[in-house]
Amino acid sequence: LLGKPPDYGYSAESSERVNSVFADMHRRWQLGERVQSISLSDLELLHKDGRSIHVDAIMTMHADETGRLESMLGVTRDITERKRTEDAIRRLAFYDGLTDLPNRRLLLDRLQQALARAKRERSCVALLFIDLDKFKPINDTLGHQTGDWLLQSVAKRLLEWLRPYDTAARIGGDEFIVLLPGLVSPLDALTVAERIRAALVVPFITADDHKLEISCSIGVTIYPDDADNERDLLRAGDEAMYRAKNSGRNKVESLHDARVLEPRSPGRAAALVSLVWKPNYACGDPDIDAEHRELFRLANSLLQKAASRDTQAPDFKAA
């Protein structure tokens, strides 16, 4: 390296950093500020065997008897292994070790950023709480290895229905949360939720041709309609998911419009019109508001049955 330029052997990005620092040191030296040395961390350097390594560098300036800069001495320390260890620890802190999806900590961080952006842009943010139905019997009967494979397969299938900037996170066991930022309409979240529900009903085939059949219960919560902060959104989404699970499973339920999306049978048409409950419809009386929400649900049920030409009368018990 003797006689080589200061940025010799570094990657393009690291070379730019080295040259910028060296130019600044040279400028300050000419102005009379004798900066003797400076440290740079995490530079990418080409090793003599051809591989790329990460180094920390300390550069020291040397002048001749007249005070003119004559040379620079650089000392580097290989930190590749340390960086690899730090990356692994960071991975464990923010990602699920089984599915490689973000964990709760990273999800909450991204949710906070999504809400801040939604407030500026006046857009919607949705959370989909997904709990797998019939997973425990498979895990108990066929073993944890099969259960782990199934969770990994569910994670891959979830990602197929999401945009690059959406987040699918595993928060423990067989529970997942999907973060959908930048939505134009709350109905977009219900559409994605229904697609995910339908996708997870499709059987999973193992390497030994064993068919695994599950479904999922999904609760949908919307910012700003259901809540305006992370804590309340998480609470509302959890509540919606348990409603879907307690009402028969394999369903999507949203607190936003009190509507339950029933699983469609093949050939069943979707209603062209649906009613959406909004918080500003509330009159302030909890009992009356609950009745109004139920009327919205029953109306949507009638519209859906009309679209699919189902002759079975809707259930009016709740009315």
N, C-alpha and C positions, 0 to 999 in steps of 0.2 A: 504493500500500500504506500510505500515511500514515494513521495513526489506526485501522488495522485490527487485529483480534485477532492474537496471536502465531501461531496455527495457520491463519491465513487462506490459502487456496489449496492447502493440503497434502491428500494423500489421507487416508483415515480412519486408517490405521495410523500414518502419519507425524504426523498431527495429534495422535494420542494420545501419541506420544513427545515432541513439542514441549511439549504441555501439562504432561506429567509433569515434564520438566526445568525448565520455567518455574516450576511450583509449588514444586519443590525449591529452586530458587534464591531464590524469594521467602521461603520458610520460613527458609532459612539467613541471609538478609539480616536478617530480623526478629529472629533470635537473636544478631545482632551480627557474624556472619561475612560480611564484605564480599566476596562472590564477584563479581568484576567481569565475567568473561566465561566462556563455555563453548562447546565445539564439538560439533556433531552431524554425523555423516556419513551419506551415502546416504539422503537424504530424497526422497520423491516429491512433486513440485510440479507444479501445473497451469500450463502456459505460457499467455501471453496469446493465442496463436493456437489454443488448445484442446488441444494435445498434452501428454502427460505427460513430464516430464523428471526427471532425478535431480540432486540438488544436495548439496553440503556447506554447512553453515551455521555461522556464528559469531555468537552473541548476546552483546551487551554491555549491562549494566545501568547506568542513569544515575539519580542522585538529585538532589533539590533541595538548597537551602542547609541545610535542617533534617535532611537525611539520609533523607527519605522517598523511596521509589522513585517516580520520575516518568515514566520512559520506558524503552524497550528498543530498541536499534539492532541490526538483523539484517543481516548481509552474507552473501549466498549466491553460490556458484560452481557453474556448470553442469558436471557431470561425466558427462553422458549418454554422450558419445563414449568417454571413458575406461572407463566401466563396460561399454559394449558390447564394447570391445576385450578387457577382462579376462574377460568371459563367454566370448568366442570362444576365448581362450587356454585357459581352464578346460575348455571343451568339447573342444578338441584334446587336452588332457592326459588326459581321462577317457573319451572316446567315440571309437569307430571312425569315421573320416571317410567311409567308403563306405556302411556299413549304418546308421549312427547308433546302433548298439548300444553298450553299455558295453564298454570295452577291458579288458585283463588287470588294469591297475592298479585300476580301479573294482571289478572282480569280486573281487579279493583283499580289498579293503576291506569289501565286503558279505559276503564269506565269513567274515571275522573276526568281524563283528557277528552273523552268523547262528549261528556256533558258540558265541559267548558266550551268546546267548539260549537255544540248545538245551541248554547245560549247566545253565542256571537252570531251564528248564521240563522237562528230561529228554525232549526230543523228538528226532527224527531230522532230519538234513540230508543231502541227496543232491547229487552232482555228476554231470552227464551229459556225457561227452566225445564230441563229434560230429565225425566226419571224413567229408567228402563223397566218395563213390565216383564214379569216372568224370567228375570235374570237369575234370581237367587236359586230357583230349582235347578237350572242348568249348571250353575256354579257348584251347588252341593252334590248333584248327581254325577256330573261328568268330571268334576275336579277343577281345581283352581287354574291349572294350565289351560284348559279349554275356556274357562271364564276370562282369563287374561287375554287370550286370543280374540274372544268375542268383543271385549272392550276396545282392543286395538282396531278391530274391524269396524266397530261403530264409529270410532274417531275418524277413520279414513272416509267413511261414508258421509259423515257430517260435513267434512271439508269439501266434498264434491258439490255441495249445494250453497256454498258461501262465496262471497266476493273476497278478493285478496286482502282487503282491509277490514273484514269482519274477524271476529275472534271466537273460536270454539275452545272452551276450557273444561277440564275435568276437575271437579271440586271435591271428589271423594266417592269411593264405592262405585255405584252405577249411576251417578248423577253428573250431568253436564250443564253448562250454561253457555249460550250463544249470545254474543254482543253484536248488535246490528246498528252501527252509527250512520248518521247522515241520511235518514229516511225522509222521503217527501210526505208520505202518508202512513198512519198506523196500520192501514190495511195491508201494506207491503210486508209488515212483520207477520201478520196472520197467514199470508200467502207462503212465506218461507217456512213458517212453522208447520203448515199443512203438508208441504212438500217433504220436509224432514220426517214427519210422522209416517207418510206413505212410503218413504224410502226405507225406514227401519222395519216396516212390516215384511218387506221382501226377505225370504229366508237367507241365512248365512250358511255357506257350504264350507266345511272344514277340508283339510288336505286329504282326509280319509273318507270324503264324501258323506260326512254326517251332516244332516240338515238341522240347523238351529233356528227356531222360530221365536221371535220376541215381538214386542210392540213398545210404545212409549207414551207417556202422559206428559203433555207440554203446557206449561203456564206462561202466558205472555204478559209483559208489563211494559208500559210506554212512558217515556219522558216527552213532554211535560204533563200529559193528561192524567197519569196515575200518581206521579210523584215528581218532585223537583230536586231530589238528592239521592245519593247512592244508597243510603241505609233504607229509606222508604221504598225505593225501587226493588231492592233485594227482598224486602219483606213482602211486597205485593206480588212479586213473581213467584215466591215460594208458596204463598196462599193460593194463587191461581193454579199452580201445578198440583197441589193437594186436592183442589176442587176437581180437577180433571181426573185424578186418580180415584177419588172417592165416588165419582159419578159413573164409574164403569171402566175406566182406563182406555187406552188407545184413543185419546181425544186431545184436542187443543182447546184450552179455555183462556179467555182474556178478561181481566177485570175492567179493561178499558170500555168494552161495550156490552159486558154481561152476556156475550154470545159464546156458545159451545159449538165447535165445529165437529160434527160427527164424522167418523170414518166413512168414506164413500165406497159403495160397492161398485164393481166394474159396470160401466155404462151409465152410472148415476150422474145426472147433470147437476151443475151448480146453479144456484139461484142467480138470476141476472140482477136482482135488486136486494139489498139488505139494509137494515136499519142499524145505525151506529149511535149508541148512547154516549153522550159527552157530559163531563162534570158540570158544565154551565147549565145543563137542563135541570139540575137538582133544585128542589124547592126549599130544602133545609130540614124537612121532616124525614127522619130515617125510614120510617115505615112506608110513607108515600113514595119516597125515592126507590125503595126496594121493590114496591109494586110496579112502578114504572119500568124499572130494569127488567122485571120478569115479563111485562107486556112486550118489551122489545125482543126478548128471547123467544117468546111464543110466536110473535109475528114473523121472526126470521125462520122459525121452524115451519110455519105454514108456507112461507115463500119457498123454502127448500123442498118441501113435500110437493108443492105445486110444480116446481121445475122438474122433479123426478117422476111426476105423475104417480106418486104413492097414494093409494086410497086409504091407507091407515090413518085414522084420526089422531091428531096430536094430543099429547098428554096435558090436560088443563088442570091437573090436581093442584099445581102451585098457584093457580089463579084464585 
